[in-house]
Every structure is written in structure tokens, then in C-alpha cells.
Amino acid sequence: MARLSWRNQLVLVVFLWICSIYILSAKPSRQDSKIKNCFDNDTKTYIVADNFYGIVKASNFCENAGHSCMIFLNSNITKHKILWKRWPQLDNDGLLYLPKSVANKDMFLYVLRNNCSKFCPDRDTSPIPSSSFGDGGNTSSCHIGNVSTKTACKKSKYDETYCSKEDQPYNDKYIINVTKKEMECVNCDSPLKIPDEKIKMNNTPQIVDGKVPASEAANLMKNMENLVATMKGTSASLSVAEGVTGILVKGPEPEEMEGVSFAYQSPADSIKIIDDNTLLDAFSRTISVSKEAFEKAVASNISASFAAVLRFTNMTQDDNNSTLLGDEVVAVEMGADIKNLTDTVNLTFKNTKYDRQIPHCNSWNGEGNKPNWTEEGCETFEKDNAITCRCSHLTFFAILMTPINETISSSDLNILTIITQVGCGLSIFFLGIILFLHFFSRKTKASETTTIFICLVSSMLLMNLTFLINNYVAAMKNSLGCKIMAAVMHYFMLATFSWFAAQGFHLCLQMYKGGQVVIKRYILKVSAASWVLPSVVVILLLIFGKYGELTIYTDNPKYSVAMCWITDNDIHYIVNIGYYALVFLFTFSTAIIVLSWLFNLKKIKKDNTQESENGKSVTVIMGLCFMLGITWGFAFFAYGVLRIPATYIFTILNSFQGFFLFIYYNHTSNLGLKKANVSSNNSSQSSTSTSTCSLKTRLDNVSNPYMK
């Protein structure tokens, strides 16, 4: 090729000077685009050491250059250490620094010096010693070496010892000594990367009561695309606010598209970029974004592909005050609506403790003032004390924990709901009939026994009524209304338990005193204990904010239902289960004593046939069980393999409790009237018969206490 004329040289110098000013002020993404076009597999690329960064077509200066280009590098790499990481570098010792995006391509590079007398090297020029590198003047020193990236770097492995030296200008690079006859490629592409830079985000969310509002967290993720344009390198750690940290990584070019993984040990640890997935086992928290997710992001015509991860340890809870594993919420954003992934986004939490709790992977789409967690689109896998979430979309993720025995199949829940609604409706109807007969058909003053029974019926009716309307109040999503609804229903349930205990106490007292109670203001004291004490408990729970909306989880999240109830599971066990356990021990003991006394009394009865005696015995036993609330004891068996059967029995018996009490009321009322007639017609019997009638009267006091 002939030497360039002085005019052409002048034009070239002016052109290079203009390019240097333009290129140094341009954004990295524009340079990356030029490099991408230059590094096609069919393109011959010439690496030239010069005083600026730029690319020109080699065909402008070389005859028969074809589709080739020249990349001019600044040989003083120390001056531009933080320059774009995708730009190659060449130092004065003949070390060529190639980024991963370049080194992984199958191409051929020609390395030239900056003051070549000609721009088109011969194809067959062997490398020359490094001592001649930088010497000017002759054509022989123009061509320093040629590099085949396929043979030089494809099989190289990361050299931690070499690449950790402080005098190395770059990590995450491939370093080739082009002055040696046998090219050596040192792999400094670390499989575990620390972000290139740190960015403090300006739009800091407002912290309310130590919590980041969920709506502001969603706004943070929407601004990630704008943050990418401000980055100098290819990755950045994000500092947002207290309890909120993250990482942002630029995506590779489409033809180099691969997935990316992030990992950290604890919520206080910084998030790292992992290129080698075999290293993920060493971390307790990992997030893997698939190649398919990047491809969908690029297909959505975003300005630049990226992956952003934010970690929240103090986000506001949902309306159900759900418990999150480690209080961690992880958000993944790529600037596009990514969903229906076949190669899922995977989140893994290892070395976690969650005794007596069941994990459920959930996601939230970022809409609303509070998270609305759903299991849709996510699968949960447990193995060796590790939880893995595989989700087909990108959004906010968290692992919700539910106590054991609080998850039920959707079909069972549907059946139990129908049984409960029908049973409570029937109970309300028949308990109402009992109250109507008591207040409008009674001709004499009610006895103490009757008063206690009517109080029990009243509390049970109101408990069933509040339970029936509970779901409708929960569906209104009114926080205050739901708290009041939960408190009212809880009060009548505790009051019902108290009247169970009062009924048992009254029966014991009757047997001990022979049917006569001589305690002063007896009913007032019993009423105070049964009506007032539960209100004290409810008021305390209201003050401490223990009422609210509670979700009953099913195996299908679509059919999970909400109700107004106690939101603290420990409080539920202590107050409800603990209190009823004490009541059950007392009433069950009372029932055993009363039934023993009744069966002893049966031996001296001679007026009825054996068949009628058996029918009456069943009625008495059933009546005692319902009046004393013993059927609620099936709740103690609702665990393990007996959980579902015991739940069905518990639901049926207690939902229809009012109905069974009415049957008992009606049956024993008729028996009581018959006994009264028999007693009046046989008043002249012997003393033995009188004694028997006296025992029968005591039986009537137990089996039909509300007829007095």
C-alpha cells in the first residue's frame, strides 16, 4: 500500500482529533454499540495504541480490507481506570486487556502500534519482542502480534492469585500478552464479583414507624431504568435507606445474553454478583434471573437491558399482618413486564429456622398501599432446611409463614363453611324459639337454674350471630370495623365458655345442697363472673391491638378466606385454648359426677319400661354434653392424622348446638309434665314410694332445669 499523502495525513489527524473529543464525552452505551458492530465474527479487527478511544473503518485506509475496522486505544490505561469496562485496553508492556464480552467471541485481532508507517499489516507477520514496543520509526515494529480469542482464552480459568494483585488495573478481564509467540491468556473474570461502583439513591423513601411504605417501595423499583443511564460501570451497589439495599447490573448484548445470579449471607451482608452457579451453595440467600427473562426484557424495546434487585427488611405488613421469613422482601425489576417464564426466577433461603410453621412462596405486583400477597405464579420447594421459590414472573417476593394446622384444603374449607353457615342459622332459629318460650310463655318466676340456662342460650345465640356476619364484615376491608367485629365475637365466645362453667358449678352445687342453693345474691355473682370477666379480657386485647383481619390459608390461594379475629397466634392459644381447657376439665368432671348419680338413681326406678328409660338416658347425656360445652373438646384432637375428622365433628356438633339444645329442651319439658301428673295422682303411696318420688324430683331438677 502506498504511503498516505500529507493532505490525507492532515485529514486523518483532524478526523482523529474530532473523534477524540466526541468519543470521550459520549455515553458508554454509544461506544458499546460501536464495539458490538466492530466485533462481528466476520470482521477483522485491528487494535491500535493511540491517544484516544475510537473506531474507524479500516477500509477507508487499507486496500482490500473488506469488513474490518480499527479500534484505537489509549495506551495510558492508568488514566482511564474507571472507563467503560467493555472497552479493550493495551498497555506499554504489550498486555491486551479484553472484557468478557470481547474475549468470548470467536474472532481474530491484529495488534498494531500507534505510529505505524502503514495501517494495513501483512497477514504473515510474526510477533516481535516487547523491547521494540513503543519504538517509533520503522515499519517492522508496526505489527506487534495477532490474537485468536478462540484459542487464547476459551479454556482459561480464573487465576485468583494473579488477578488479586494490586498493580493490576482491572479485574473481570482477560489479559493477553501479545508480545509472546505463544499467546497466554490470564482469566481475571472473577466468578464472584463486587459491584464496580456505589450509588446513593436520591429518592429516599419516607420511613413511617420504622417501616418503608409498600407504595414507596414500588415507586423505587419503577425508577431503576432511569438509574441505569447514570452508571459508569456495568454494575453498582445501591444504598437507599435504612433496611433497604440493592444491586443493579447492566445486561449484556443480546448475542451474549446469559442469566445472572446474586447472593448474600445475611440481610446485613452486601449483595454480590455470581457468574459461576456452583458457588451459590456457599451462600444462605440466592436470587437467579434466567436468560429467558433478559430476552423478554430486550424484546420489550427497553433502552438498555438490566437487572435490579432491592432487599427490604422493614417493609410494611399486609392487612393480615402476615409473618415473613426473616422479615425479608426481595424485589426484582428489569424495566419490563416479565411473566409466563418457563425458565423461572429462583430464590433460595438456606439455614433458616421455622419450627411449627409452614413456608409459602408469595409475590406482590406492587399495586396498592399494602402488599397483597398471593401464591399464584410461585412454587415452594423444601429440602434440607432450605426453601426455594420458583416464580414465573418478576415482582416483589417474600416467604410467608403459617403455623402448622392452619392450612386446609380448599374443598374441606368449602364444605366446612357450608356446614357452619347452615348449622349456625338453624341454631339461631331454635335458640330464638327457646328464648321466645321463656319470655312469652312462662307463667311463673324463673328459677336460678332456668336463669343460668337462659343466659347460656343468649350468649350462644349472639356468638352464632356474630360468627355468621363475620365474613361479610371482613370483606368490607374496613380495619376499624373488623377489629370491632372480632372483639364482639370473641367476647360472646368467652362468655359462652363462662356460662358452660357456671352451668357445671350450678349442677355441682345442686347435688351437694340437695337442690337448694342458699348463697346470697347467687345469680348476681354468677352473672358478674360470666358476663363481666370476658369483657375485661377483650378490652385488654383491644388496647394492645390484637384484633384484625386473619387469613385462613388453603392449598389453593384463590380460595383462602379472611375473617375478623385475633391476629396473634400465641394470644389465641393462651386466651382461648387455655381458658377453654380449664373450663373443659371442670365441666367434664361435673358431667362424670352427674351421670354417675343419674345411673345410680336409675336402679330404683320402676315406673317406666326399659325402652323408655334408654331413650331418656340418651337425652339426658346429650343434654348434659351440650349444656356443659363438652363437645368443644373435639378441638383438642384436631392435630395430625385426626385433624380433618376431628374438625368435621367439632364443626357439626357446635354449629348445631342450639338445635340440639332445643330438642333436649322440648323432650325434657314433656317428661317433666308427665312426671308432675304421675306425682299428683299417686300422692297417697307408701313412704317408700314417696322416697322414690323425691329422688325423681331431684332428677327433674337436673334433666329439666328450666321448667320451674
Secondary structure in CASP SS format (residue, H / E / C, confidence):
PFRMAT SS
TARGET T0000
AUTHOR 0000-0000-0000
METHOD secondary structure of the structure
MODEL  1
M C 1.00
A C 1.00
R C 1.00
L C 1.00
S C 1.00
W H 1.00
R H 1.00
N H 1.00
Q H 1.00
L H 1.00
V H 1.00
L H 1.00
V H 1.00
V H 1.00
F H 1.00
L H 1.00
W H 1.00
I H 1.00
C H 1.00
S H 1.00
I H 1.00
Y H 1.00
I H 1.00
L H 1.00
S H 1.00
A C 1.00
K C 1.00
P H 1.00
S H 1.00
R H 1.00
Q H 1.00
D H 1.00
S H 1.00
K H 1.00
I H 1.00
K H 1.00
N H 1.00
C H 1.00
F C 1.00
D C 1.00
N C 1.00
D C 1.00
T C 1.00
K E 1.00
T E 1.00
Y E 1.00
I E 1.00
V E 1.00
A E 1.00
D E 1.00
N C 1.00
F C 1.00
Y C 1.00
G E 1.00
I E 1.00
V E 1.00
K E 1.00
A H 1.00
S H 1.00
N H 1.00
F C 1.00
C C 1.00
E C 1.00
N C 1.00
A C 1.00
G C 1.00
H C 1.00
S E 1.00
C E 1.00
M E 1.00
I E 1.00
F E 1.00
L E 1.00
N E 1.00
S C 1.00
N C 1.00
I H 1.00
T H 1.00
K H 1.00
H H 1.00
K C 1.00
I C 1.00
L C 1.00
W C 1.00
K C 1.00
R C 1.00
W C 1.00
P C 1.00
Q E 1.00
L E 1.00
D C 1.00
N C 1.00
D C 1.00
G C 1.00
L E 1.00
L E 1.00
Y E 1.00
L E 1.00
P E 1.00
K H 1.00
S H 1.00
V H 1.00
A H 1.00
N C 1.00
K C 1.00
D C 1.00
M C 1.00
F E 1.00
L E 1.00
Y E 1.00
V E 1.00
L E 1.00
R C 1.00
N C 1.00
N C 1.00
C C 1.00
S C 1.00
K C 1.00
F C 1.00
C C 1.00
P C 1.00
D C 1.00
R C 1.00
D C 1.00
T C 1.00
S C 1.00
P C 1.00
I C 1.00
P C 1.00
S H 1.00
S H 1.00
S H 1.00
F C 1.00
G C 1.00
D C 1.00
G C 1.00
G C 1.00
N C 1.00
T H 1.00
S H 1.00
S H 1.00
C C 1.00
H E 1.00
I E 1.00
G E 1.00
N E 1.00
V E 1.00
S E 1.00
T H 1.00
K H 1.00
T H 1.00
A H 1.00
C H 1.00
K C 1.00
K C 1.00
S C 1.00
K C 1.00
Y E 1.00
D C 1.00
E H 1.00
T H 1.00
Y H 1.00
C H 1.00
S C 1.00
K C 1.00
E C 1.00
D C 1.00
Q C 1.00
P C 1.00
Y C 1.00
N C 1.00
D C 1.00
K E 1.00
Y E 1.00
I E 1.00
I E 1.00
N E 1.00
V C 1.00
T C 1.00
K C 1.00
K C 1.00
E C 1.00
M C 1.00
E C 1.00
C E 1.00
V E 1.00
N E 1.00
C C 1.00
D C 1.00
S C 1.00
P C 1.00
L E 1.00
K E 1.00
I C 1.00
P C 1.00
D C 1.00
E E 1.00
K E 1.00
I E 1.00
K E 1.00
M C 1.00
N C 1.00
N C 1.00
T C 1.00
P C 1.00
Q C 1.00
I C 1.00
V E 1.00
D C 1.00
G C 1.00
K E 1.00
V E 1.00
P C 1.00
A H 1.00
S H 1.00
E H 1.00
A H 1.00
A H 1.00
N H 1.00
L H 1.00
M H 1.00
K H 1.00
N C 1.00
M H 1.00
E H 1.00
N H 1.00
L H 1.00
V H 1.00
A C 1.00
T C 1.00
M C 1.00
K C 1.00
G C 1.00
T C 1.00
S E 1.00
A E 1.00
S E 1.00
L E 1.00
S E 1.00
V E 1.00
A E 1.00
E C 1.00
G C 1.00
V E 1.00
T E 1.00
G E 1.00
I E 1.00
L E 1.00
V E 1.00
K E 1.00
G C 1.00
P C 1.00
E C 1.00
P H 1.00
E H 1.00
E H 1.00
M C 1.00
E C 1.00
G C 1.00
V E 1.00
S E 1.00
F E 1.00
A E 1.00
Y E 1.00
Q C 1.00
S C 1.00
P C 1.00
A C 1.00
D C 1.00
S C 1.00
I C 1.00
K E 1.00
I E 1.00
I E 1.00
D C 1.00
D C 1.00
N H 1.00
T H 1.00
L H 1.00
L H 1.00
D H 1.00
A H 1.00
F C 1.00
S C 1.00
R E 1.00
T E 1.00
I E 1.00
S E 1.00
V E 1.00
S C 1.00
K H 1.00
E H 1.00
A H 1.00
F H 1.00
E H 1.00
K H 1.00
A H 1.00
V H 1.00
A H 1.00
S C 1.00
N C 1.00
I C 1.00
S C 1.00
A C 1.00
S C 1.00
F E 1.00
A E 1.00
A E 1.00
V E 1.00
L E 1.00
R E 1.00
F E 1.00
T C 1.00
N C 1.00
M E 1.00
T C 1.00
Q C 1.00
D C 1.00
D C 1.00
N C 1.00
N C 1.00
S C 1.00
T E 1.00
L E 1.00
L H 1.00
G H 1.00
D H 1.00
E C 1.00
V E 1.00
V E 1.00
A E 1.00
V E 1.00
E E 1.00
M C 1.00
G C 1.00
A C 1.00
D C 1.00
I C 1.00
K C 1.00
N C 1.00
L C 1.00
T C 1.00
D C 1.00
T C 1.00
V E 1.00
N E 1.00
L E 1.00
T E 1.00
F E 1.00
K E 1.00
N C 1.00
T C 1.00
K C 1.00
Y C 1.00
D C 1.00
R C 1.00
Q E 1.00
I E 1.00
P E 1.00
H E 1.00
C E 1.00
N E 1.00
S E 1.00
W E 1.00
N C 1.00
G C 1.00
E C 1.00
G C 1.00
N C 1.00
K C 1.00
P C 1.00
N C 1.00
W C 1.00
T E 1.00
E C 1.00
E C 1.00
G C 1.00
C E 1.00
E E 1.00
T E 1.00
F E 1.00
E E 1.00
K E 1.00
D C 1.00
N C 1.00
A E 1.00
I E 1.00
T E 1.00
C E 1.00
R E 1.00
C E 1.00
S C 1.00
H C 1.00
L C 1.00
T C 1.00
F E 1.00
F E 1.00
A E 1.00
I E 1.00
L E 1.00
M E 1.00
T E 1.00
P E 1.00
I C 1.00
N C 1.00
E C 1.00
T E 1.00
I E 1.00
S C 1.00
S H 1.00
S H 1.00
D H 1.00
L H 1.00
N H 1.00
I H 1.00
L H 1.00
T H 1.00
I H 1.00
I H 1.00
T H 1.00
Q H 1.00
V H 1.00
G H 1.00
C H 1.00
G H 1.00
L H 1.00
S H 1.00
I H 1.00
F H 1.00
F H 1.00
L H 1.00
G H 1.00
I H 1.00
I H 1.00
L H 1.00
F H 1.00
L H 1.00
H H 1.00
F H 1.00
F H 1.00
S H 1.00
R C 1.00
K C 1.00
T C 1.00
K C 1.00
A C 1.00
S C 1.00
E H 1.00
T H 1.00
T H 1.00
T H 1.00
I H 1.00
F H 1.00
I H 1.00
C H 1.00
L H 1.00
V H 1.00
S H 1.00
S H 1.00
M H 1.00
L H 1.00
L H 1.00
M H 1.00
N H 1.00
L H 1.00
T H 1.00
F H 1.00
L H 1.00
I H 1.00
N H 1.00
N H 1.00
Y H 1.00
V H 1.00
A H 1.00
A H 1.00
M C 1.00
K C 1.00
N C 1.00
S H 1.00
L H 1.00
G H 1.00
C H 1.00
K H 1.00
I H 1.00
M H 1.00
A H 1.00
A H 1.00
V H 1.00
M H 1.00
H H 1.00
Y H 1.00
F H 1.00
M H 1.00
L H 1.00
A H 1.00
T H 1.00
F H 1.00
S H 1.00
W H 1.00
F H 1.00
A H 1.00
A H 1.00
Q H 1.00
G H 1.00
F H 1.00
H H 1.00
L H 1.00
C H 1.00
L H 1.00
Q H 1.00
M H 1.00
Y H 1.00
K H 1.00
G C 1.00
G C 1.00
Q C 1.00
V C 1.00
V C 1.00
I C 1.00
K C 1.00
R C 1.00
Y H 1.00
I H 1.00
L H 1.00
K H 1.00
V H 1.00
S H 1.00
A H 1.00
A H 1.00
S H 1.00
W H 1.00
V H 1.00
L H 1.00
P H 1.00
S H 1.00
V H 1.00
V H 1.00
V H 1.00
I H 1.00
L H 1.00
L H 1.00
L H 1.00
I H 1.00
F C 1.00
G C 1.00
K C 1.00
Y E 1.00
G E 1.00
E E 1.00
L E 1.00
T E 1.00
I E 1.00
Y E 1.00
T E 1.00
D C 1.00
N C 1.00
P H 1.00
K H 1.00
Y H 1.00
S C 1.00
V E 1.00
A E 1.00
M E 1.00
C E 1.00
W E 1.00
I E 1.00
T C 1.00
D C 1.00
N H 1.00
D H 1.00
I H 1.00
H H 1.00
Y H 1.00
I H 1.00
V H 1.00
N H 1.00
I H 1.00
G H 1.00
Y H 1.00
Y H 1.00
A H 1.00
L H 1.00
V H 1.00
F H 1.00
L H 1.00
F H 1.00
T H 1.00
F H 1.00
S H 1.00
T H 1.00
A H 1.00
I H 1.00
I H 1.00
V H 1.00
L H 1.00
S H 1.00
W H 1.00
L H 1.00
F H 1.00
N H 1.00
L H 1.00
K H 1.00
K C 1.00
I C 1.00
K C 1.00
K C 1.00
D C 1.00
N C 1.00
T C 1.00
Q H 1.00
E H 1.00
S H 1.00
E H 1.00
N H 1.00
G H 1.00
K H 1.00
S H 1.00
V H 1.00
T H 1.00
V H 1.00
I H 1.00
M H 1.00
G H 1.00
L H 1.00
C H 1.00
F H 1.00
M H 1.00
L C 1.00
G C 1.00
I H 1.00
T H 1.00
W H 1.00
G H 1.00
F H 1.00
A H 1.00
F H 1.00
F H 1.00
A C 1.00
Y C 1.00
G H 1.00
V H 1.00
L H 1.00
R H 1.00
I H 1.00
P H 1.00
A H 1.00
T H 1.00
Y H 1.00
I H 1.00
F H 1.00
T H 1.00
I H 1.00
L H 1.00
N H 1.00
S H 1.00
F C 1.00
Q H 1.00
G H 1.00
F H 1.00
F H 1.00
L H 1.00
F H 1.00
I H 1.00
Y H 1.00
Y H 1.00
N H 1.00
H H 1.00
T H 1.00
S H 1.00
N H 1.00
L H 1.00
G H 1.00
L H 1.00
K H 1.00
K H 1.00
A H 1.00
N H 1.00
V H 1.00
S H 1.00
S H 1.00
N H 1.00
N C 1.00
S C 1.00
S C 1.00
Q C 1.00
S C 1.00
S H 1.00
T H 1.00
S H 1.00
T H 1.00
S H 1.00
T H 1.00
C H 1.00
S H 1.00
L H 1.00
K H 1.00
T H 1.00
R H 1.00
L H 1.00
D H 1.00
N H 1.00
V H 1.00
S H 1.00
N C 1.00
P H 1.00
Y H 1.00
M H 1.00
K C 1.00
END
